[in-house]
Amino acid sequence: MAMARFKLVFFVPTKDTRQVLDAFFKKVPEVAGRIGLYEQCAFITRGTGQFKPMEGANPTHGHVGQVESVQEDRVEVVISDKGSHNEIRKAVEELKAVHPYEEVAYDVYKLEDF
């Protein structure tokens, strides 16, 4: 089966980015952030995230019922997958395990080679 590649994009409070990336790369070193002969590759951009926790939520920042804005980083990491999608699923599970948010905002994009 051909090696598939995905881009995992997630948002994390700026103060937690280094800790999350270190823990994430430690959990899935064989598949996350490898580009050629480089490892732990990521692209990070800064921005402002907004959310309003609803009743029953346990927010890391802010309070239930109030709009909150947090300085966050958008992190982009390439994930290699053997084609079964097991590796990308594991990467997302590990991201959720090391991320400080109760609900992790993330996107997965399938990449094509040209």
N, C-alpha and C positions, 0 to 999 in steps of 0.2 A: 504494500500500500504506500502511496506517495506521502511525503511529509507535507502536512498542511500548516499554514501560518495564520495566526490571528493577531489582532491588536486588541489588547485589554486596556480600556480607558476607565479611570476611576477618579473620584474627587475625595480629598482628604484635608483636614485642617492643616494649615501650613506648619504649625508647631509640631505636628505628628508625622510629617512626610518622611523624614529620615528614618525614624523608628519603624514605620510601616514598611518602607522599602527594604530595609535591612532584614526584617523578619520574613517578609514575603520572599525575597531572593534566597534566604536560607531554607525555606520550606520547599521551594520548587526550583532548585538551581539548574537542573538539567534542561528545563523547557522555557524558563522565563528570562527575558532580557538578553538572549544570545543573538548576536548579529555577526556572522563570520567568526573571526578569532577574538571577538570581544564579548564580555559577559556583563551582567548587571546594567545593561543599557536601558535608559528611560529618558523620556522627554517630559519636562515639568514646566508648566506655565501657571502663573498666579492669577487669581480672580476672586470674586465674591460670590459665595453660595448663599441662597435664601431658602428658608423653609418655615413652616408653621406646624409644630407638633400638635397632633389631635389627641383627644381624650384617649387614654390608655397607653400613650407613647411614654417612653422613658428616655428623653433626649439627653445627649452628651452635653449639648450647649442649649441655653435658652429654657423656656418654660412652656408648658402645654397651653395652647390657645393664643400664643403671642408669636408674631412674625419675628424671626431671628436672621441676622446676617453674620456670616463667618468668613474670615479670610481663609481661602482654600487653595490648594494646588490641584491642577488637572494633571494627572500622571498617565503617560502612555507607555505601554510595555508590549513588546512582541512576544507571543507565545508560540512555540513549535509544538505540533501535534502530529501523531502518527497517522491521523486520518480517522480515528475512531471517536474523536472528540473527548476522550477520557482525560487527556492532559489539560485541555482548556477548562473542563469541568472541575478538575482538581485545583487548578490555579485559582478559579473563582471561589471555590470552597476555602482555600487557604487565605485568600485575600479577606474574605468575610471573617475568618478566625482571628486575624491580626489587626483588623481595622477597628478604630475606636467607636464608630457610629453603630447605632442599633440597626439602621437600615443603610446599607452601603449603596450609593449611586454609582453604577458602572454600566459600560457598554462593551459589547464584543463585536468586532468587525472581522469578517473573513478577508484575508489578503490574497491577492492573485500575483503570480510571477509574470513578468513581461521581459 
